[in-house]
């Protein structure tokens, strides 16, 4: 079955399998540390409560995505056991051990990761409502059919990876063109480095670059997302034309997208979104000299299996393809319960002012004359002299949702529970922070104050040593205590 073998894509297959598995390690590790405090038995939005609601009616049950915990009672211990199992399987795939067996061995491993992580995402509610969650799930599903080391990957699966990258990049580009005017007048990146959810160590330096550079950034982004993805499919021409040119074009397209993503890695913290895009873009590298496939062809049964996956995707792709040309394009949307053939996109609009909600506490009896101390988060801006840290590809879920608060309701249900957890000095929640000013003891009062943050200019930094400048806006949540909450 050599006609079905992508013989030049052995190297691409190695990067895809090992890279996607490495992202699963990070995803399960993030859940191991954060899920119990955020969504566990005593979390801010308890998963058992969601499961009980789903069991309450057939309609509610139909709205809950597939999860192992539908039948298996949720406990924090079982959640952690699932994470440990996921990390173990993913680590084995990173090392290439399952890939030494027949095709069904790595397939079962990746499908186990897909189902295991979906079981977590399905219970994640707002804390797992990010596009890169479904991106990782879809990538894990497709990686299951790439095959083992000693045979070439199937052509149809490599093509499906190109289709995934196309939806991810071209969809993101169209979201921007249809979104805020700042993407069309080339001013978006004059603000975005400063106002993005979690700036990184180099974000301030990027923000302070001249305006002409930021305009070039936007032009480069439009080129990389709207033009380049089409050329990923160039190697298909090589099926009919005996020439290395189509493969070279595909590799150049992949290289441009990878370079663009690495710039985003340097200048921000977008969990594993950028790294996942880098890994997936390697599907464009058809390199005969680097092919790791052996001489054995693809077995007939595996040709049938992968052909069936391709047909399934051809059917499921109708909805995301239609979405790409829709005037009201959906962003990060799934059209089926299994989160396959999704629609992607990010930052259709760019916020131009950074508003931060700062949570403060005090142990004084009188809140009016109290001395207040700030709770410090790991990733989001807080202390004015602190250099923003690099956390990606690790995902700080609480920090990300704190960024979304000024864009919506102040007292989202999870945030109310967060304030209550601080008043109770909940150990799990406090571990999600960089600094608890009360060292694990309960404050008498907490409150929330809004500030406008902006990066310090070079002159301001020389004068003050501060990376951030801020001015107080207003008191958002008046001092609350246990008595007022109960």
Helices and strands as residue ranges (DSSP letters): G 2-4, E 5-6, H 10-39, H 47-55, H 58-63, G 68-70, H 76-95, G 98-100, H 103-121, G 125-128, H 131-143, E 153-154, H 155-178, H 181-184, G 188-190, H 192-195, H 203-207, H 211-222, I 223-227, G 228-239, H 245-267, H 273-281, G 282-284, G 288-290, H 300-324, E 354-362, G 367-369, E 373-374, E 376-377, H 397-405, H 413-423, H 427-430, E 433-435, E 445-455, H 458-464, E 468-480, H 482-485
